[in-house]
């Protein structure tokens, strides 16, 4: 990526944190070196007060979208998501390989119990994952991925007892991205911004009222490593 785009990405990342630093504070007063009765020169220069502490962003991949699974009462739709630290988010150059670790989960709502014996209709599962992916195709600022996950998770349905187990899932995704590296006096930028879409299917050892097969689809985002002291 050329130097202009890299600089633009670095400034954009730092610009988002600079907005949180607070308003400019202007302080005026008499010059302590002037004797009483003398007109002190006016100093209109702004004096900045910075909030202490670093500004930090992790090299993440974040998923958010639809999730669904079959249950003993029928199909249960809901929302699902995941967040993890990934190599393809940290790499300052386009890479064909992605490895990441993180957490995932979903909350679903099943149809009403027609027998009237239970009012509970919530279904939930989630846990930790290890993901490995490889690009299927790639252009200057776009790429597609095929990925697989190994999972350890817990699940529960209809206020029943929870169950722990293992799972595996596969996914296809496509994203638009921009990557680079920038080292400036104000901080460090390293990695990739991206936005895209994904579809996923998984087979998981879950509670007995939940089908072993689940599906999901939604948006995926990447953020680079940013450090601004």
C-alpha positions as CSV (number, residue, x, y, z in Angstrom):
1,X,0.0,0.0,0.0
2,X,1.4,3.4,-0.8
3,X,2.6,5.9,1.8
4,X,-0.3,8.2,1.3
5,X,-3.0,5.6,2.2
6,X,-0.9,4.4,5.2
7,X,-0.7,7.9,6.6
8,X,-4.4,8.4,6.0
9,X,-5.2,5.3,8.0
10,X,-2.9,6.2,10.8
11,X,-4.4,9.7,11.1
12,X,-7.9,8.4,11.0
13,X,-7.3,5.9,13.8
14,X,-5.8,8.6,16.0
15,X,-8.4,11.1,15.1
16,X,-11.1,8.9,16.6
17,X,-9.4,9.0,20.0
18,X,-8.5,12.6,19.8
19,X,-12.2,13.6,19.9
20,X,-12.4,12.1,23.4
21,X,-9.7,14.2,24.9
22,X,-12.0,17.0,25.9
23,X,-12.4,20.6,24.9
24,X,-9.6,23.1,24.5
25,X,-9.1,25.1,27.8
26,X,-8.1,28.8,27.4
27,X,-6.5,30.4,30.4
28,X,-6.0,34.2,30.7
29,X,-4.6,36.3,33.5
30,X,-2.1,39.0,34.4
31,X,1.5,38.5,33.6
32,X,3.3,37.8,36.9
33,X,6.3,39.7,35.7
34,X,4.4,43.0,35.3
35,X,4.2,45.6,38.1
36,X,0.7,46.8,39.2
37,X,-0.8,49.4,36.9
38,X,1.0,48.1,33.8
39,X,-1.0,46.6,31.0
40,X,0.0,43.0,30.5
41,X,0.1,41.7,26.9
42,X,-2.8,39.5,26.1
43,X,-2.0,35.9,25.4
44,X,-4.8,34.3,23.2
45,X,-2.8,31.1,22.6
46,X,-4.8,28.0,23.6
47,X,-3.3,25.9,26.4
48,X,-4.2,22.2,26.0
49,X,-4.8,19.8,28.8
50,X,-4.7,16.1,27.8
51,X,-6.5,13.4,29.6
52,X,-3.8,11.0,31.1
53,X,-3.5,7.4,29.9
54,X,-2.8,5.6,26.7
55,X,-5.2,5.1,23.7
56,X,-5.1,1.5,22.7
57,X,-6.9,-0.6,20.1
58,X,-6.5,-4.4,19.7
59,X,-6.1,-6.2,16.4
60,X,-9.6,-7.7,16.4
61,X,-12.1,-9.5,14.2
62,X,-15.7,-8.8,15.3
63,X,-18.8,-10.7,13.9
64,X,-22.4,-9.6,14.5
65,X,-25.5,-11.0,12.8
66,X,-28.3,-13.6,12.6
67,X,-28.1,-17.0,14.2
68,X,-30.6,-19.9,14.2
69,X,-31.0,-23.5,15.3
70,X,-33.6,-26.2,15.4
71,X,-35.1,-27.0,18.8
72,X,-37.7,-29.4,20.2
73,X,-40.3,-26.7,19.6
74,X,-39.2,-25.8,16.1
75,X,-36.7,-23.3,14.5
76,X,-35.3,-20.7,16.9
77,X,-34.0,-17.5,15.4
78,X,-31.9,-14.9,17.2
79,X,-28.6,-13.0,17.2
80,X,-25.0,-14.2,17.4
81,X,-21.6,-12.7,17.5
82,X,-17.9,-13.3,18.1
83,X,-14.8,-11.3,19.0
84,X,-11.2,-12.4,18.8
85,X,-7.6,-11.4,18.2
86,X,-6.5,-12.3,14.7
87,X,-3.3,-12.3,12.7
88,X,-4.9,-10.9,9.6
89,X,-6.1,-7.9,11.6
90,X,-2.5,-7.3,12.8
91,X,-0.6,-8.0,9.6
92,X,0.5,-4.7,8.0
93,X,0.7,-6.4,4.6
94,X,-2.1,-8.4,2.9
95,X,-1.9,-12.0,4.1
96,X,-3.4,-15.2,2.8
97,X,-3.4,-16.9,6.2
98,X,-5.4,-16.0,9.3
99,X,-5.2,-17.5,12.8
100,X,-7.2,-16.2,15.7
101,X,-8.6,-17.0,19.2
102,X,-11.6,-15.5,20.8
103,X,-15.1,-16.0,22.2
104,X,-18.5,-16.4,20.5
105,X,-22.1,-16.8,21.5
106,X,-25.8,-16.7,20.4
107,X,-29.1,-16.0,22.0
108,X,-32.2,-17.4,20.3
109,X,-35.9,-17.4,20.9
110,X,-37.9,-20.6,20.2
111,X,-41.6,-20.8,19.4
112,X,-44.1,-20.8,22.3
113,X,-44.7,-24.1,24.1
114,X,-48.1,-25.2,22.7
115,X,-48.7,-27.5,25.7
116,X,-48.6,-24.6,28.1
117,X,-46.3,-26.5,30.5
118,X,-43.5,-23.9,30.2
119,X,-43.3,-20.2,29.5
120,X,-39.5,-20.3,29.0
121,X,-38.5,-20.1,25.3
122,X,-34.9,-18.9,25.5
123,X,-32.0,-20.8,24.0
124,X,-28.3,-19.8,24.4
125,X,-24.9,-21.2,23.6
126,X,-21.4,-19.8,23.6
127,X,-17.8,-20.4,24.4
128,X,-14.2,-20.0,23.1
129,X,-12.8,-20.7,19.6
130,X,-9.6,-21.3,17.7
131,X,-10.0,-20.3,14.0
132,X,-7.7,-20.9,11.0
133,X,-8.5,-19.4,7.6
134,X,-7.1,-19.0,4.1
135,X,-8.0,-16.7,1.3
136,X,-9.8,-18.1,-1.7
137,X,-9.3,-15.0,-3.9
138,X,-7.9,-11.5,-3.5
139,X,-7.7,-8.2,-5.2
140,X,-6.0,-4.9,-4.4
141,X,-8.5,-4.0,-1.6
142,X,-10.8,-7.0,-1.4
143,X,-10.5,-10.7,-0.5
144,X,-12.6,-13.8,0.3
145,X,-11.9,-16.3,3.1
146,X,-12.7,-20.0,3.9
147,X,-12.2,-20.6,7.6
148,X,-12.7,-23.4,10.1
149,X,-13.2,-23.2,13.9
150,X,-12.7,-25.6,16.8
151,X,-14.9,-24.7,19.7
152,X,-15.4,-25.4,23.4
153,X,-18.9,-24.2,24.5
154,X,-21.7,-24.3,26.9
155,X,-25.4,-24.3,26.0
156,X,-28.9,-24.3,27.7
157,X,-32.5,-24.2,26.6
158,X,-35.9,-23.4,28.2
159,X,-34.3,-22.8,31.7
160,X,-33.0,-26.4,31.7
161,X,-29.7,-27.6,32.9
162,X,-26.7,-26.4,31.0
163,X,-24.3,-28.7,29.1
164,X,-20.7,-28.3,28.1
165,X,-19.3,-29.7,24.9
166,X,-17.2,-29.3,21.8
167,X,-18.1,-28.1,18.3
168,X,-16.8,-27.3,14.9
169,X,-17.9,-24.7,12.3
170,X,-17.0,-23.6,8.8
171,X,-17.5,-20.2,7.3
172,X,-17.2,-18.3,4.1
173,X,-16.6,-14.5,4.1
174,X,-15.7,-11.6,1.9
175,X,-14.3,-8.2,3.0
176,X,-13.1,-4.9,1.8
177,X,-9.8,-3.9,3.5
178,X,-7.0,-1.4,3.9
179,X,-3.8,-2.2,5.7
180,X,-0.5,-0.5,6.5
181,X,1.9,0.6,9.1
182,X,2.6,4.1,10.5
183,X,5.1,5.2,13.2
184,X,4.7,8.8,14.3
185,X,5.6,10.9,17.4
186,X,1.9,10.7,18.4
187,X,1.8,6.9,18.3
188,X,1.7,3.6,16.3
189,X,-0.6,2.2,13.7
190,X,-0.1,-1.4,12.6
191,X,-2.6,-3.7,10.8
192,X,-5.8,-3.8,8.8
193,X,-9.2,-2.1,8.8
194,X,-11.9,-4.2,7.1
195,X,-15.7,-4.6,6.7
196,X,-17.4,-7.6,5.1
197,X,-20.0,-10.3,5.3
198,X,-20.0,-13.9,6.4
199,X,-22.1,-17.1,6.4
200,X,-21.4,-19.9,8.8
201,X,-22.6,-23.4,9.7
202,X,-21.7,-25.4,12.8
203,X,-22.1,-28.8,14.4
204,X,-22.0,-28.6,18.2
205,X,-22.5,-30.8,21.2
206,X,-25.4,-28.9,22.8
207,X,-28.3,-29.4,25.2
208,X,-30.8,-32.0,24.3
209,X,-33.6,-29.6,23.3
210,X,-31.3,-27.9,20.7
211,X,-30.4,-29.4,17.4
212,X,-26.8,-30.2,16.8
213,X,-26.7,-28.1,13.6
214,X,-26.7,-24.2,13.7
215,X,-26.4,-21.5,11.1
216,X,-25.4,-17.8,11.2
217,X,-24.8,-14.9,8.9
218,X,-23.9,-11.2,9.3
219,X,-21.3,-8.6,9.1
220,X,-17.6,-8.9,10.0
221,X,-15.2,-6.1,10.9
222,X,-11.4,-5.9,11.5
223,X,-9.5,-3.3,13.6
224,X,-5.7,-2.9,13.6
225,X,-3.4,-2.4,16.5
226,X,-3.3,1.3,17.5
227,X,-1.3,2.8,20.3
228,X,-1.3,6.5,21.1
229,X,0.3,7.6,24.4
